[in-house]
C-alpha cells in the first residue's frame, strides 16, 4: 500500500523555468519568420522600385535610345529594275564543208581564238589530186583553143581571097567559141578544187571562246554532221536581254529619242554585287501581250569576262537623275495614321511627327519632295516605341550605349535605392529596438 506513495514522492518536480522552455523556442521561431518576411519585403521593394515608370497607355515614359541622321541633299537616280539573261552576240557551230578524215585538232578547249586561227585539219590529199586533175584539163583545153584560133586566122585570110567557102569559116568561128567555153569551165573547176583544198584547213570565223570539242581526231567528218566540230561563242562584247513593264516604254523611248545613252548595271543574283557596266542599245518592236512587257537589249564590253551566255543577272537601268534634291535614308520612313511620316529630332531632346511626301527611291536613299529641309535630323533607328513629344537619348550605330545620358535618370535610381535601403534600415532598427 505504501509503495505507490513512495514512488510519487520520489518523482522529480517540474519547475517554472523548465515549463517556459517550449514557449521561448516557439517565440524564437516566430521572430525568425517575421525577420525573413521583413527582409524579403525590402528586397522586393528595392527591385520593383527601380523599374521604369510607364504612362497611362502602358508605354515607357523614360527617354528612348535612338540613332539620328541628318537630312542630306544630292543627286538620286530614277532606276528601273529587271531580270535579264546574258546572250552572246554571235554563237557559231563550226562544221566542215567537205568530207574527209580529221587529221589534226589545232585548238585547246576553253581558249580564246581570233578570226582566222586554225582549228582543225582534214586530209588534203584527195583534194590536191582533184586540183591537179583540173589544172591538167585546163591546160589541154587551152592548147586546143589556141589551135582553133590559129585555124580561124588562116580561114579568115583564105575566105578574103574566096579560097574557102564561108561555111567553113563559120564552122571554125563556132569551134573557137566552143573551146573558149571549155577553157572557162576548166578554170572554174580549178577554182572549185582550190576552194575545197582550202576547206581542209578549218579556221575560226570570229573572235571568241571555243567550247568542248565535239569530234575526236581520226573521225570521218561530213558537211551533214549535226553536232559539228566545236562551238565558238563571242564574249567581247556581250549583251543582256531583259524585260520591263510596258508602262515604262514611253519614258525609255522619250529618253532614247532625245539622244540619251541609258546606263545599265548588271548585278548578281542577290542584287547587291555589281558585275559589269554597260548601256542600253535597243528594244523590241512589239510588246508581249501575255505578260505586258517589252524586251530590251543592253551591251557590255565584258573586258573582265565576268558575263557568260545564259547567265542570270539582275539589271538596273538608270532612266534619269534628279539633281540636287533632298534625300534621307529609307530606314527613317514610317507609315501610319498620318500617312508617310518621320520622327524629327528636336533641340530639347524630344521627337515630333513630321509628315513627308516621297519621291523616287534609289537603293537605301529616298527623295523627299516636301516636309523636310536639309540639315534637320530624323530618327533612323529606335522608332518602334516613339510617339509625338517623346523624350530621347542619342546613341550612335557603332556604340549602342547612349552618348548623352540625362543627369536626372541615374541619380533618381541611386537616391531612390538609398532612400529605400535607409527606410528598410530604420524598420530593422525599430524592430531591434522593440
C-alpha positions as CSV (number, residue, x, y, z in Angstrom):
1,X,0.0,0.0,0.0
2,X,2.8,2.4,0.8
3,X,4.9,1.6,-2.4
4,X,2.9,3.9,-4.9
5,X,3.1,6.8,-2.4
6,X,6.8,6.3,-2.2
7,X,7.1,6.4,-5.9
8,X,5.1,9.5,-6.1
9,X,7.3,11.3,-3.6
10,X,10.4,10.2,-5.5
11,X,9.2,11.6,-8.9
12,X,11.0,14.8,-10.0
13,X,9.3,18.1,-9.6
14,X,8.7,20.3,-12.8
15,X,9.8,23.9,-12.1
16,X,8.7,27.1,-13.8
17,X,11.9,27.5,-15.7
18,X,11.5,24.1,-17.3
19,X,7.9,24.8,-18.4
20,X,9.0,28.1,-20.1
21,X,11.5,26.5,-22.5
22,X,8.9,25.4,-25.1
23,X,7.3,28.7,-25.1
24,X,10.7,30.6,-25.7
25,X,11.5,28.2,-28.6
26,X,8.2,28.9,-30.3
27,X,8.7,32.6,-29.9
28,X,12.2,32.4,-31.4
29,X,10.8,30.6,-34.5
30,X,8.0,33.2,-34.9
31,X,10.5,36.0,-34.6
32,X,12.8,34.5,-37.2
33,X,9.9,34.1,-39.7
34,X,8.9,37.7,-39.2
35,X,12.5,38.9,-39.8
36,X,12.7,36.8,-43.0
37,X,9.4,38.4,-44.2
38,X,10.7,41.9,-43.5
39,X,14.0,41.2,-45.4
40,X,12.1,39.7,-48.3
41,X,9.8,42.7,-48.4
42,X,12.7,45.0,-48.5
43,X,14.3,43.1,-51.4
44,X,11.1,43.1,-53.3
45,X,10.5,46.8,-52.8
46,X,14.1,47.6,-53.9
47,X,13.8,45.5,-57.1
48,X,10.4,46.9,-58.1
49,X,11.1,50.4,-57.1
50,X,13.8,50.8,-59.8
51,X,11.5,49.7,-62.7
52,X,10.9,52.5,-65.3
53,X,7.7,54.3,-65.0
54,X,5.0,53.9,-67.6
55,X,2.3,56.2,-68.8
56,X,-1.4,55.5,-68.7
57,X,-1.1,53.6,-72.1
58,X,1.5,51.2,-70.7
59,X,4.3,52.7,-72.8
60,X,7.7,53.5,-71.4
61,X,7.7,57.1,-70.2
62,X,11.5,57.2,-69.8
63,X,13.8,58.5,-72.5
64,X,14.2,56.2,-75.5
65,X,17.5,55.5,-77.1
66,X,17.6,56.4,-80.9
67,X,20.0,56.8,-83.8
68,X,19.6,60.1,-85.7
69,X,20.6,61.1,-89.2
70,X,20.9,64.5,-90.8
71,X,18.7,65.2,-93.8
72,X,21.0,65.5,-96.9
73,X,20.9,66.9,-100.3
74,X,22.3,65.4,-103.5
75,X,21.6,63.5,-106.7
76,X,19.3,60.5,-106.8
77,X,18.8,58.2,-109.8
78,X,15.5,57.1,-111.3
79,X,16.2,53.3,-111.8
80,X,14.2,50.5,-113.4
81,X,15.0,47.1,-112.0
82,X,14.5,44.0,-114.2
83,X,15.7,40.4,-114.6
84,X,17.9,39.6,-117.5
85,X,19.7,36.8,-119.3
86,X,23.2,37.1,-120.8
87,X,23.2,36.5,-124.6
88,X,26.1,36.3,-126.9
89,X,26.1,38.5,-130.0
90,X,27.4,35.6,-132.1
91,X,27.4,31.9,-131.4
92,X,28.8,29.7,-134.2
93,X,28.8,25.9,-134.6
94,X,31.9,25.1,-136.7
95,X,31.2,22.4,-139.3
96,X,33.3,21.0,-142.1
97,X,32.3,22.0,-145.6
98,X,33.9,18.9,-147.2
99,X,34.2,15.2,-146.4
100,X,37.3,13.6,-145.1
101,X,39.3,12.2,-142.2
102,X,40.0,14.6,-139.4
103,X,43.8,14.5,-139.3
104,X,44.5,17.1,-136.6
105,X,42.8,19.2,-133.8
106,X,44.6,22.6,-133.6
107,X,42.7,24.2,-130.7
108,X,42.6,23.8,-126.9
109,X,39.2,23.6,-125.3
110,X,38.2,26.8,-123.5
111,X,40.9,29.0,-125.1
112,X,40.3,32.3,-126.8
113,X,40.7,32.4,-130.6
114,X,40.9,35.1,-133.2
115,X,39.2,35.2,-136.5
116,X,41.3,33.1,-139.0
117,X,43.0,31.0,-136.4
118,X,43.5,27.3,-137.4
119,X,41.1,25.0,-135.6
120,X,41.4,21.6,-137.4
121,X,42.8,20.0,-140.5
122,X,41.2,17.4,-142.8
123,X,43.2,15.0,-145.0
124,X,44.0,17.2,-148.1
125,X,45.4,14.5,-150.4
126,X,42.2,13.7,-152.3
127,X,41.6,17.4,-152.9
128,X,45.2,18.0,-154.0
129,X,44.7,15.3,-156.6
130,X,41.5,16.8,-157.8
131,X,43.1,20.2,-158.2
132,X,45.9,18.7,-160.2
133,X,43.5,17.0,-162.5
134,X,41.5,20.2,-163.0
135,X,44.6,22.1,-163.9
136,X,45.7,19.4,-166.4
137,X,42.3,19.5,-168.1
138,X,42.6,23.3,-168.3
139,X,46.0,23.1,-169.9
140,X,44.8,20.7,-172.6
141,X,41.7,22.7,-173.4
142,X,43.7,25.9,-173.6
143,X,46.0,24.2,-176.1
144,X,43.0,23.1,-178.2
145,X,41.7,26.7,-178.1
146,X,45.0,28.1,-179.4
147,X,45.0,25.6,-182.3
148,X,41.4,26.5,-183.2
149,X,42.3,30.2,-183.1
150,X,45.3,29.6,-185.4
151,X,43.0,27.8,-187.9
152,X,40.4,30.6,-187.6
153,X,43.1,33.2,-188.6
154,X,44.1,31.1,-191.6
155,X,40.5,30.6,-192.7
156,X,39.8,34.3,-192.4
157,X,42.7,35.0,-194.8
158,X,41.6,32.4,-197.3
159,X,38.0,33.5,-197.1
160,X,39.1,37.0,-198.0
161,X,40.5,35.5,-201.3
162,X,37.5,33.3,-201.8
163,X,39.7,30.3,-201.4
164,X,37.4,28.5,-198.9
165,X,33.7,28.6,-198.6
166,X,32.1,30.9,-196.0
167,X,30.6,27.9,-194.3
168,X,34.0,26.5,-193.4
169,X,34.9,29.9,-191.9
170,X,31.7,30.0,-189.8
171,X,32.3,26.5,-188.6
172,X,35.8,27.5,-187.4
173,X,34.4,30.5,-185.6
174,X,32.0,28.3,-183.7
175,X,34.7,25.9,-182.8
176,X,36.9,28.6,-181.3
177,X,33.9,29.8,-179.2
178,X,33.3,26.3,-178.1
179,X,36.9,25.9,-177.0
180,X,36.8,29.2,-175.2
181,X,33.8,28.0,-173.2
182,X,35.6,24.8,-172.3
183,X,38.6,26.7,-171.0
184,X,36.3,28.9,-168.8
185,X,34.7,25.8,-167.4
186,X,38.1,24.3,-166.7
187,X,39.1,27.5,-164.9
188,X,36.0,27.2,-162.7
189,X,36.9,23.6,-161.9
190,X,40.4,24.6,-160.9
191,X,38.9,27.3,-158.7
192,X,36.5,24.9,-157.1
193,X,39.3,22.4,-156.4
194,X,41.3,25.2,-154.8
195,X,38.4,26.1,-152.6
196,X,37.9,22.5,-151.5
197,X,41.6,22.2,-150.8
198,X,41.4,25.4,-148.6
199,X,38.5,23.9,-146.7
200,X,40.8,21.1,-145.5
201,X,42.1,23.8,-143.1
202,X,39.2,24.8,-140.8
203,X,39.7,28.3,-139.3
204,X,37.7,30.4,-136.8
205,X,35.1,32.6,-138.4
206,X,35.1,35.1,-135.5
207,X,36.8,36.2,-132.3
208,X,35.5,34.2,-129.3
209,X,35.9,31.4,-126.9
210,X,35.9,27.7,-128.1
211,X,34.0,25.2,-126.1
212,X,34.5,21.5,-125.7
213,X,35.3,19.6,-128.9
214,X,32.5,17.5,-130.3
215,X,34.6,15.3,-132.6
216,X,37.8,13.5,-131.9
217,X,40.8,13.3,-134.2
218,X,40.7,10.4,-136.7
219,X,36.9,10.5,-137.4
220,X,35.5,10.8,-140.9
221,X,33.5,14.1,-141.0
222,X,31.0,15.3,-143.5
223,X,29.0,18.5,-144.0
224,X,25.9,16.8,-142.8
225,X,27.1,16.1,-139.3
226,X,24.5,17.6,-136.9
227,X,26.8,18.5,-134.0
228,X,29.7,20.0,-135.9
229,X,33.3,20.1,-134.6
230,X,33.1,22.8,-131.9
231,X,31.1,25.8,-130.8
232,X,32.6,29.3,-130.6
233,X,30.9,32.0,-128.6
234,X,31.7,35.6,-128.7
235,X,32.2,37.1,-125.3
236,X,33.5,40.6,-126.1
237,X,31.3,42.5,-126.3
238,X,28.3,40.6,-124.9
239,X,24.6,41.6,-124.5
240,X,21.9,41.1,-121.9
241,X,18.3,40.7,-122.8
242,X,15.8,41.9,-120.1
243,X,12.1,42.8,-119.9
244,X,10.4,45.8,-118.4
245,X,6.7,46.6,-118.0
246,X,5.1,48.4,-120.9
247,X,4.3,51.3,-118.7
248,X,8.0,52.3,-118.7
249,X,8.3,52.2,-122.5
250,X,7.2,55.8,-123.1
251,X,9.8,57.2,-120.7
252,X,12.5,55.0,-122.2
253,X,11.6,55.9,-125.8
254,X,11.5,59.6,-124.9
255,X,15.0,59.5,-123.5
256,X,16.5,57.5,-126.4
257,X,14.8,59.7,-129.0
258,X,16.5,62.7,-127.3
259,X,19.8,61.0,-127.9
260,X,20.5,59.9,-124.3
261,X,22.6,56.8,-123.6
262,X,21.0,55.0,-120.7
263,X,23.5,53.3,-118.4
264,X,22.8,49.7,-117.4
265,X,24.3,47.9,-114.4
266,X,24.4,44.1,-114.2
267,X,24.2,42.7,-110.7
268,X,24.5,39.2,-109.3
269,X,21.6,37.1,-108.1
270,X,21.5,38.8,-104.7
271,X,21.1,42.2,-106.4
272,X,24.0,43.6,-104.3
273,X,27.3,42.9,-106.0
274,X,27.9,44.7,-109.3
275,X,29.3,42.5,-112.1
276,X,29.6,44.9,-115.1
277,X,28.6,48.3,-116.5
278,X,27.0,48.8,-120.0
279,X,24.4,50.7,-121.9
280,X,21.1,50.1,-123.5
281,X,21.2,49.7,-127.2
282,X,17.7,48.9,-128.4
283,X,14.3,47.5,-127.6
284,X,11.9,45.1,-129.3
285,X,9.4,46.2,-131.9
286,X,6.5,44.5,-130.1
287,X,5.0,44.2,-126.6
288,X,4.4,40.7,-125.3
289,X,0.6,40.6,-124.9
290,X,0.7,37.7,-122.4
291,X,3.0,39.4,-119.9
292,X,2.6,43.1,-120.8
293,X,6.3,43.6,-121.0
294,X,8.8,44.6,-123.7
295,X,12.2,43.2,-124.3
296,X,15.3,45.4,-124.3
297,X,19.0,44.7,-125.1
298,X,22.0,46.1,-123.2
299,X,25.6,45.9,-124.5
300,X,28.5,45.3,-122.1
301,X,32.2,45.4,-123.1
302,X,32.9,42.5,-120.7
303,X,36.6,43.1,-120.5
304,X,36.9,41.0,-117.4
305,X,34.8,38.2,-118.9
306,X,32.5,38.1,-115.9
307,X,29.4,37.7,-118.0
308,X,28.7,34.3,-119.8
309,X,25.9,33.3,-122.1
310,X,22.7,32.1,-120.4
311,X,23.8,33.6,-117.1
312,X,21.0,35.0,-114.9
313,X,21.6,38.6,-113.7
314,X,19.7,41.5,-112.2
315,X,19.6,44.6,-114.3
316,X,19.4,48.2,-113.1
317,X,18.5,50.7,-115.9
318,X,19.2,54.3,-115.0
319,X,16.4,56.2,-116.7
320,X,17.1,59.7,-115.3
321,X,18.9,61.5,-112.5
322,X,17.2,64.1,-110.2
323,X,19.8,66.7,-109.4
324,X,20.3,68.4,-106.0
325,X,17.3,67.1,-104.2
326,X,16.6,66.4,-100.5
327,X,17.3,62.8,-99.6
328,X,17.1,60.7,-96.4
329,X,17.7,57.1,-95.5
330,X,14.8,54.7,-96.2
331,X,15.1,53.4,-92.6
332,X,13.7,56.7,-91.4
333,X,10.4,56.4,-93.2
334,X,7.4,55.5,-91.1
335,X,3.8,54.7,-92.2
336,X,0.8,55.1,-90.0
337,X,-2.3,57.2,-89.3
338,X,-0.6,60.5,-90.6
339,X,0.3,58.7,-93.8
340,X,4.0,58.7,-94.6
341,X,6.0,60.5,-91.8
342,X,9.3,60.7,-90.0
343,X,10.2,61.4,-86.4
344,X,12.0,64.7,-86.3
345,X,14.6,65.2,-83.6
346,X,14.1,68.5,-81.7
347,X,16.6,70.6,-79.9
348,X,15.1,69.8,-76.4
349,X,15.8,66.0,-76.8
350,X,12.3,65.2,-77.9
351,X,10.8,64.0,-81.2
352,X,7.9,65.2,-83.2
353,X,5.9,63.6,-86.0
354,X,6.6,65.2,-89.4
355,X,4.5,64.1,-92.5
356,X,6.6,63.9,-95.7
357,X,5.9,63.4,-99.3
358,X,8.2,60.9,-101.0
359,X,9.7,60.8,-104.5
360,X,11.8,58.1,-106.1
361,X,13.9,55.6,-104.2
362,X,17.4,54.7,-105.2
363,X,18.8,51.8,-103.0
364,X,18.5,52.9,-99.4
365,X,18.1,56.6,-100.3
366,X,14.6,58.2,-100.7
367,X,13.8,61.5,-102.3
368,X,11.8,63.9,-100.2
369,X,9.5,66.2,-102.2
370,X,8.2,68.1,-99.2
371,X,8.2,68.1,-95.4
372,X,11.9,68.2,-94.6
373,X,14.8,70.6,-95.1
374,X,18.5,69.7,-95.4
375,X,20.2,69.8,-92.0
376,X,17.3,68.6,-89.9
377,X,17.7,65.4,-88.1
378,X,15.4,62.4,-88.1
379,X,15.3,59.1,-86.3
380,X,16.5,56.1,-88.4
381,X,16.8,53.5,-85.6
382,X,14.8,53.1,-82.3
383,X,11.5,54.5,-83.6
384,X,9.4,51.4,-82.7
385,X,8.1,52.8,-79.4
386,X,8.3,56.5,-80.1
387,X,5.4,58.9,-80.1
388,X,4.9,62.6,-80.7
389,X,6.8,64.6,-77.9
390,X,8.6,61.5,-76.5
391,X,11.9,62.1,-74.7
392,X,15.0,60.6,-76.3
393,X,18.7,60.0,-75.8
394,X,21.0,59.8,-78.8
395,X,23.3,56.9,-79.5
396,X,25.5,56.0,-82.4
397,X,25.1,52.9,-84.6
398,X,28.5,51.6,-83.6
399,X,28.1,52.2,-79.9
400,X,24.7,51.1,-78.5
401,X,25.4,52.9,-75.2
402,X,23.6,56.3,-75.2
403,X,26.1,59.1,-75.8
404,X,24.3,61.7,-73.7
405,X,22.6,60.1,-70.7
406,X,20.4,62.7,-69.0
407,X,21.6,63.6,-65.5
408,X,18.3,63.1,-63.6
409,X,17.9,59.4,-64.7
410,X,20.8,57.8,-62.8
411,X,20.7,59.9,-59.6
412,X,17.0,59.0,-59.2
413,X,17.8,55.4,-59.2
414,X,20.7,55.9,-56.7
415,X,18.8,58.2,-54.4
416,X,15.7,56.0,-54.6
417,X,17.8,53.0,-53.8
418,X,19.5,54.7,-50.8
419,X,16.2,56.0,-49.5
420,X,14.6,52.6,-49.6
421,X,17.6,51.0,-48.1
422,X,17.7,53.6,-45.3
423,X,13.9,53.1,-44.8
424,X,14.5,49.4,-44.5
425,X,17.3,50.0,-42.1
426,X,15.1,52.1,-39.9
427,X,12.5,49.5,-39.9
428,X,15.0,46.9,-39.0
429,X,16.4,49.1,-36.3
430,X,13.0,49.7,-35.0
431,X,12.4,46.1,-34.9
432,X,15.6,45.5,-32.9
433,X,14.7,48.3,-30.5
434,X,11.3,46.8,-30.0
